[in-house]
Every structure is written in C-alpha cells, then in structure tokens.
Amino acid sequence: MRVVITGGAGFLGSHLCQRLIGLEHEVTCIDNLITGSMDNVAHLMGHERFTFVKYNVCDYLHVAGPLDAVMHFASPASPQDYLEFPIATLKVGALGTHKALGLAKAKNARFLLASTSEVYGDPLVSPQPEDYWGNVNPISPRGVYDEAKRFAEAMTMAYHRYHGVDTRIVRIFNTYGPAMRPKDGRVVSNFIVQALSGEPLTVYGDGSQTRSFCYVDDLVEGITRLLLAPSGKTHEERTDRAFIYQRSAPSVHDPTNIGNPQELSVLEIARKVQALIGTEIPIEFKPLPADDPKVRRPDITRARTLLDWEPKVGLEEGLGRTIEYFRKRLL
C-alpha cells in the first residue's frame, strides 16, 4: 500500500509511520511541525519507502501518484497544545479534515480519521460505548478540541454516505509511551519527567478523576487492524441528495474505541510512577481545570468483535518502558 499520514511526525503519527514501514508499505508523512518533531522520524529519513513533507494540511492538499489510504492524524492533541493553539486546532479539525477527505476521494483511497475519547466530554456514562453521544461543553476552553473532533467525525461520515468513501474513525483514549514530549501537559509524561527531575508531581483536583492508559504499541496495533480490515457489507439506496446506508450491526465504518479499559485514578497513577522510579518526591495538588473529565474508560466490545483486538501491555510494563525512554532523553 501507499499511505499518507498527516501529522506523521507527532507522537502517534510517528509510531504509525514506523509500523507501516515495518509492514513494507510506502509512507508519505505530512506535518507542519507545530507540535510534531523531526526527531520522531529522523530514523526513517533516507528510507526508500518513506517521504517527509513539511506542510500545513489546512491548505490545498495534493500528493502525486496513486494512493491506497489517507490517515488523518494532524492536530494538537494534549490540553497544553490545544489551549495554546485553539484556532489552529479548530482549523485542522475542520479544514484539514476536509482537505484530507478530498484527497482520499480524488485517489479512491481508504480514509482513517484519528478522533478521540474527548468526543464524550465529561461523560455521564461509564464505560463509554461508541453509541454514547457525550456530554460536551462546546464553549469551554477545551471545547476547541472536543468540537473539532466531533465535526471531523460528522464530515467523515458525510463523505462516506454521500460520496461512498471507504472511511474509518478511531476514537483514541489516553495513550502513553516513547516519543511523547517532555511536559506536554499529559498525565504520564508530566509525572515521569517531574519525578526524574526531582520536582513535585502535579495532580489537579484531589486526583480522584480516572483515566485509562493504553501503551502506544497496543494502540498502533489496533489502529493498523482498523485500517486494514475489509470493508463491511453495506446496503445502499440512492436518494436525490445522498447515499443512505442501512446496517443491521456496527461495521468498520462506524467509530471504534481503541484504548485500555483498565481504569485508575490520577492519584494512583502518580503513586505508580513514584514507586517505579523509586522516589519519595511529594505530590503537589493544584485546582482542577475547567470541564476536566471525571471518568474516562473505553468500552472496547466493538474493537474485540470487529478487529479481534485488545491491549496486551500492562501498565507497569508500559510505564517502565516509558520511564527508560525519558531517562535517556533527559540525560
């Protein structure tokens, strides 16, 4: 396959580049490097099946030659980033998704959207299944990310229904592992870097809010399976304005949660990091940010059923690998 990955120099995008190159596919990585880094793809530069293009995907998007798949991962993804770049986050969710879908349509290529568990907002249901519509405050500071992804999902499904594009949507839950940026505002990287640097671990609120962390290798495996899964059988009817798809059961074209259902409080995660690093550095409590979700846990029944996927790497093993990555990076 020949695959385009937007945001391919970011945390998740770079792991996907590596994975698909390892599966002998050809990858074109497009990134404007606002939050991505060339360090993440430096080891791939010069590879005969890898091409890097520095470009803003909100502009006109063209790639010469045939394509088999477009994977849209371009977007600030941590709270620190999308609060710093709110307009860019909204634009890449709207304009960037439109351009990436247009490229897939023009090339008759499969399209995969990187969505997020943030579409569920501060959920009133736990665990969160894909048919839960969410509890999102659209005008809160973090609403720029939530609504950008919700709009991107709506546009992706519109292209699927109206233009017949072969689309997939992955709702990504909290992920951690090598290639995260130090102090990028995410829980695991913040805790590890603070502990290794001898700084107090910052916990917001009382730490009782829960998260479910998936190691990046597991996540990439699930996304790869979703990308490569055969299209489900679809009954379609032509109307004056659009194709209407009638399904008796969810298919790979519907959103799919990929994440680890093991749920822990933020305070428990902080203490695990302390124990694994072997430090007694104190925990510092700060006020909880506005609209911070109180719970986050995926229902992965659909991923198990459609993709035969579930996470394999335990939290302590994954944290150990991530700690070693940051130890080397911070030397």
Secondary structure, DSSP 8 states (H G I E B T S, - for coil): -EEEEETTTSHHHHHHHHHHHHTT-EEEEEE--SS--GGGTGGGTT-TTEEEEE--TTS----SS--SEEEE--S--SHHHHHHSHHHHHHIIIIIHHHHHHHHHHHT-EEEEEEEGGGGBS-SSSSB-TT---B--TTSTTHHHHHHHHHHHHHHHHHHHHH---EEEEEE--EE-TT--TTSS-HHHHHHHHHHTT--EEEETTS--EE--EEHHHHHHHHHHHHHS-----EEEE-SS-EEEE-SS--TTSEEEES----EEHHHHHHHHHHHHT----EEEE---TT--S---B--HHHHHHH-----S-HHHHHHHHHHHHHHHH-
